[in-house]
Amino acid sequence: MEEPIASLIEIGYSALEISGRFKTMPPPGLVSLSSNDYLGLSRNPLVIDASLRATRNFGTGATGSRYLSGNHPLNRELSDATSQFKTGGKGAALVFTSGYHANLATVSLISELSPLIFSDSENHASLIDGMRNAKGRKVVYPHNESEFIREYLKKNPQQKPVIVTESLFSMKGDLAPLSALFEIVEEYDGMLVIDEAHATGTTGISGRGALEALGLPYVPERMILTGTYSKALGSLGGFVILHEKAAKILESTARTLIYTTALPPGVLAASLEAIHVLAENTEIVRSLQRESRIWNAYIQDDTESSSPIIPVMGDAPTLQSVSDNFRTQGYYLPVITYPTVPRGEDLLRLSVNIGWDKNVRKTLETFLPPRKGVQK
């Protein structure tokens, strides 16, 4: 006899409780030290004013999907500005309601184009979910190990690979070996999908992302870029930049674009203005990178990295104690555990923001010992 639904709910609840996997949201009033608003653009007066003007002029909602009543002209303006900022206008950009939706659509598209997809083991959940829905052969390769892919292809040289990776990884703040991955797709006539969610606005001399930082050109025939307006740009939504004809395919088939309400005009205007602010004031990027270098050197003993994402490693009980100490001072720095990170790799995810004041810095120095993370 089947269990009644109420019993199944109880079983599921107990399993989560026993495993310690309940997710909790921070209480209001705490200052987050894991915020993705790296450049403070969510509170930038120009960005706020642009959003308010659009809301007053056009209303609070999009009123429908892009294919019905929600195709506001700001969508096209934002697409063009995104392509120009990220690739110098070499690719066609599509705007999605979230980076999650953008990644789901992209991985679905490439699975139609290639029978072999490689995905980094530490990719974001949106890319993982896209892989789960993808067709063809799916290979998860060890984190940042491009040689694994090369060795696989030596044994299967007839395959045209698609390689999917974040550029700046969201939990540990390390960069993908994009130069090596690009060489592979060039050699084997493949495609490289790069999630620039955390690199946009933080990486490269003017914040244009990992390609700029590494001196790599954007090649539409070999690359698809995805990203979001909700991190350093301080707004909401996602984007995909790709070859013009591939963009037309995606625009015509992406369920996460076709069957969802479009972004409101106020959000589109905020994202557009954030790009303008960033393009005209690259000093804020350099300011973030200077601050990030200080804390990478202090916490990681890494004098080279300018990543604003700094993992503080340690065992879960010790990390929780440190997190609790921050909470007593009014700060929120949560412990990140499995399944967000691999088992046994618990961490505190410190996200550097240029708006930090001396109180934040003093608290960090008080509760985070220098060099090599938290020790017992």
C-alpha positions in Angstrom: 0.0 0.0 0.0 1.4 3.4 -1.0 2.3 5.9 1.7 -0.2 8.8 2.0 1.1 12.1 0.7 1.2 13.6 4.3 3.6 10.8 5.4 5.8 11.4 2.4 6.1 15.1 3.3 7.0 14.1 6.9 9.7 11.7 5.6 11.1 14.4 3.3 11.1 17.0 6.1 12.8 14.6 8.5 15.5 13.7 5.9 16.4 17.4 5.4 16.3 18.0 9.2 18.6 15.1 10.0 21.1 16.0 7.2 21.2 19.6 8.2 20.2 20.8 4.8 17.4 23.2 5.7 18.1 26.6 4.1 17.6 29.7 6.2 17.2 33.3 5.1 19.0 36.1 6.9 17.0 38.1 9.3 16.4 41.7 8.2 18.7 44.4 9.5 22.0 42.5 9.0 24.6 43.8 6.6 25.6 41.1 4.2 29.2 40.4 3.6 28.3 38.0 0.8 26.4 40.5 -1.4 26.9 40.4 -5.2 26.4 44.1 -5.4 30.2 44.5 -5.8 30.2 48.0 -7.3 27.3 49.4 -5.2 25.3 50.1 -8.4 22.0 49.0 -6.9 22.1 52.2 -4.8 23.7 54.4 -7.4 21.6 57.6 -7.8 21.8 57.6 -11.6 20.6 54.0 -11.8 17.8 54.6 -9.3 16.7 57.7 -11.1 16.6 55.9 -14.5 14.5 53.1 -13.0 12.0 55.5 -11.4 11.6 57.5 -14.6 10.9 54.4 -16.6 8.4 53.2 -14.0 6.5 56.5 -13.9 6.4 56.7 -17.7 5.6 53.0 -18.5 4.2 51.4 -15.4 5.5 48.8 -12.9 5.0 45.7 -15.0 5.8 44.4 -18.5 2.2 43.1 -18.8 3.1 40.0 -20.8 5.9 38.1 -22.5 8.2 39.6 -25.2 5.9 37.9 -27.8 2.7 39.5 -26.5 2.6 42.9 -24.8 6.0 42.9 -23.1 8.4 43.8 -25.9 9.3 47.3 -24.6 11.8 49.2 -26.7 14.1 49.2 -23.7 14.7 45.5 -24.3 16.4 46.3 -27.6 18.4 49.2 -26.1 19.6 46.9 -23.4 20.5 44.1 -25.8 22.5 46.5 -27.9 24.3 48.1 -25.0 25.1 44.7 -23.5 26.6 43.4 -26.8 28.6 46.6 -27.2 29.9 46.6 -23.7 30.8 42.9 -23.6 32.0 42.2 -27.2 32.3 45.5 -29.0 29.1 44.7 -30.8 30.4 41.5 -32.4 27.7 39.3 -31.0 23.9 39.4 -30.8 22.5 39.8 -27.3 19.2 38.5 -25.9 17.8 39.6 -22.6 16.2 37.1 -20.2 14.3 37.5 -17.0 17.2 36.0 -15.0 20.6 34.6 -15.5 19.2 31.2 -14.5 16.7 31.4 -17.4 19.5 32.5 -19.8 21.7 29.5 -18.9 18.9 27.0 -19.1 18.0 28.2 -22.6 21.7 28.3 -23.7 22.5 24.7 -22.6 19.3 23.5 -24.2 20.3 25.1 -27.5 23.8 23.7 -27.6 22.6 20.2 -26.9 20.7 20.4 -30.2 23.8 21.5 -32.0 26.4 19.0 -30.5 26.2 15.4 -29.3 29.0 16.0 -26.7 28.9 18.5 -23.9 31.6 19.0 -21.2 30.7 20.8 -18.0 33.0 21.9 -15.2 32.2 20.1 -11.9 31.8 23.4 -10.0 29.5 25.1 -12.4 26.5 27.0 -11.2 23.2 25.2 -10.5 21.6 26.8 -13.6 24.2 25.2 -15.8 23.9 21.9 -14.0 20.1 21.9 -14.5 20.6 22.8 -18.1 22.9 19.8 -18.5 20.3 17.6 -16.9 17.8 18.6 -19.5 20.3 18.4 -22.4 20.5 15.8 -25.1 23.5 13.8 -26.2 26.5 12.7 -24.2 27.3 14.8 -21.1 30.7 14.7 -19.4 31.4 16.5 -16.1 35.1 17.2 -15.9 37.2 17.9 -12.8 37.3 21.5 -11.9 39.4 23.6 -14.3 41.2 20.6 -15.6 41.3 21.3 -19.4 43.7 18.4 -19.9 40.9 16.0 -18.9 38.9 17.3 -21.9 41.9 17.1 -24.2 42.7 13.5 -23.3 39.0 12.5 -23.8 39.0 14.1 -27.2 42.2 12.3 -28.2 40.3 9.1 -27.8 37.2 10.5 -29.6 38.7 12.9 -32.2 35.6 12.8 -34.4 33.5 14.6 -31.8 32.7 18.3 -32.0 32.7 19.4 -28.3 30.8 22.1 -26.5 32.6 23.1 -23.2 30.5 24.9 -20.6 32.2 26.8 -17.8 31.9 29.8 -15.5 34.6 32.3 -16.1 34.9 33.6 -12.5 33.6 30.9 -10.3 30.8 32.0 -7.9 31.9 30.2 -4.7 35.7 30.1 -4.8 36.5 33.1 -7.0 39.0 31.4 -9.2 39.2 31.9 -13.0 38.6 29.2 -15.6 41.5 28.3 -17.9 39.7 30.0 -20.8 42.8 30.2 -23.1 43.3 26.5 -22.9 39.6 25.8 -23.4 39.5 28.1 -26.4 42.5 26.2 -27.9 40.6 23.0 -27.6 37.4 24.2 -29.3 39.5 25.7 -32.1 41.3 22.5 -32.6 38.3 20.2 -32.5 35.8 22.6 -34.2 33.7 23.1 -31.0 32.0 25.8 -29.0 32.9 27.4 -25.7 30.0 28.6 -23.4 31.2 31.1 -20.8 29.1 32.2 -17.9 30.2 35.7 -17.1 27.7 36.3 -14.2 30.4 37.2 -11.7 33.1 38.5 -14.1 31.0 41.2 -15.6 31.8 44.4 -13.8 34.6 42.9 -11.7 37.1 41.4 -14.1 39.3 43.0 -16.7 40.7 46.5 -16.7 37.3 48.1 -17.4 35.1 45.3 -16.0 34.2 43.8 -19.4 34.9 40.3 -18.1 37.3 37.5 -18.2 38.0 37.7 -22.0 39.3 41.3 -21.4 41.4 40.2 -18.4 43.0 37.4 -20.4 43.4 39.3 -23.7 41.2 36.9 -25.6 39.0 38.1 -28.5 35.3 37.3 -28.6 34.8 34.9 -31.5 31.0 34.5 -32.3 31.6 31.2 -34.2 33.4 29.7 -31.2 31.9 31.4 -28.1 28.6 32.0 -26.4 28.6 34.3 -23.4 26.0 34.3 -20.7 25.6 36.6 -17.7 23.4 38.6 -15.5 22.4 42.1 -14.6 21.9 41.1 -11.0 25.4 41.0 -9.7 27.9 43.9 -10.3 25.3 45.7 -12.3 23.0 45.9 -9.4 19.7 45.1 -11.2 17.9 42.0 -12.4 17.8 39.8 -15.5 20.2 37.7 -17.6 21.7 37.8 -21.1 23.1 35.6 -23.8 25.5 36.8 -26.5 26.1 34.7 -29.5 26.3 34.5 -33.3 23.5 36.4 -35.0 21.9 33.3 -36.6 22.2 31.3 -33.4 20.5 34.1 -31.6 17.6 33.9 -34.0 17.3 30.2 -33.2 17.4 30.8 -29.5 14.9 33.7 -29.8 12.5 31.3 -31.6 12.9 28.3 -29.4 13.9 29.2 -25.8 11.0 28.3 -23.6 12.4 30.4 -20.7 12.1 33.4 -23.0 8.9 32.7 -24.8 6.7 31.5 -21.9 7.5 34.0 -19.2 6.6 37.6 -18.5 9.2 40.1 -19.7 11.2 42.3 -17.4 9.5 45.5 -16.2 10.6 48.8 -17.8 12.1 50.0 -14.5 14.4 47.0 -14.3 15.4 47.3 -18.0 16.2 51.0 -17.5 18.2 50.3 -14.3 20.3 47.7 -16.1 20.9 50.0 -19.1 22.0 52.9 -16.9 24.3 50.6 -14.9 26.1 49.7 -18.1 26.4 53.3 -19.0 27.8 54.2 -15.5 30.3 51.4 -15.7 31.4 52.2 -19.2 32.0 55.8 -18.3 33.6 55.3 -14.9 36.0 52.4 -15.0 37.7 53.7 -11.9 35.1 52.0 -9.8 36.3 48.7 -11.2 39.9 49.5 -10.3 38.8 50.5 -6.9 37.1 47.2 -6.4 40.1 45.3 -7.6 42.4 47.2 -5.3 40.2 46.4 -2.3 40.0 42.8 -3.4 43.7 42.4 -3.7 44.1 43.6 -0.1 41.7 40.9 1.2 43.0 38.2 -1.0 46.5 38.8 0.3 45.2 39.0 3.9 43.0 35.9 3.9 44.5 33.7 1.2 48.1 34.9 1.1 47.5 35.5 -2.6 49.0 38.7 -3.8 48.0 38.2 -7.4 44.2 37.7 -7.3 41.9 40.6 -7.6 38.7 38.5 -7.4 36.0 40.0 -5.2 34.9 36.5 -4.2 37.2 35.2 -1.5 36.5 31.7 0.1 37.4 31.3 3.7 37.9 27.6 4.1 37.6 25.4 7.3 35.5 22.8 9.0 31.8 23.4 9.4 31.6 23.9 13.2 34.5 26.4 13.2 33.1 28.3 10.2 29.7 28.4 11.9 31.3 29.9 15.0 33.0 32.6 12.9 29.7 33.3 11.2 27.9 33.6 14.5 30.6 36.1 15.7 29.9 38.3 12.7 26.2 38.1 13.4 26.6 39.5 16.9 28.2 42.6 15.3 25.3 43.0 12.8 26.9 41.3 9.8 25.8 38.3 7.8 28.5 35.9 6.5 26.8 32.5 6.1 28.5 29.1 5.9 28.2 27.6 2.4 27.8 23.8 2.6 27.0 20.8 0.3 25.3 20.7 -2.2 26.3 24.3 -3.1 29.9 23.3 -2.7 31.4 19.8 -2.8 31.3 17.7 0.3 34.0 18.5 2.8 34.7 21.9 1.2 32.6 24.1 3.4 33.4 27.8 3.3 32.4 31.3 4.1 31.9 33.3 0.9 33.3 36.8 1.4 32.3 39.2 -1.3 34.2 42.4 -1.5 32.1 45.6 -2.1 33.6 49.0 -2.8 31.1 50.5 -0.3 32.8 48.9 2.7 33.6 51.3 5.5 36.2 51.2 8.3 33.8 49.3 10.6 33.5 46.5 8.1 37.2 46.3 7.7 37.8 46.3 11.5 35.3 43.5 12.0 36.9 41.4 9.3 40.3 41.8 10.9 38.8 40.9 14.3 37.1 37.7 13.3 39.1 36.4 10.3 42.7 35.4 11.1 45.1 36.3 8.4 46.5 33.8 5.9 45.1 30.5 4.8 41.6 30.7 6.2 40.1 29.6 9.5 42.0 27.0 11.5 40.9 25.0 14.5 
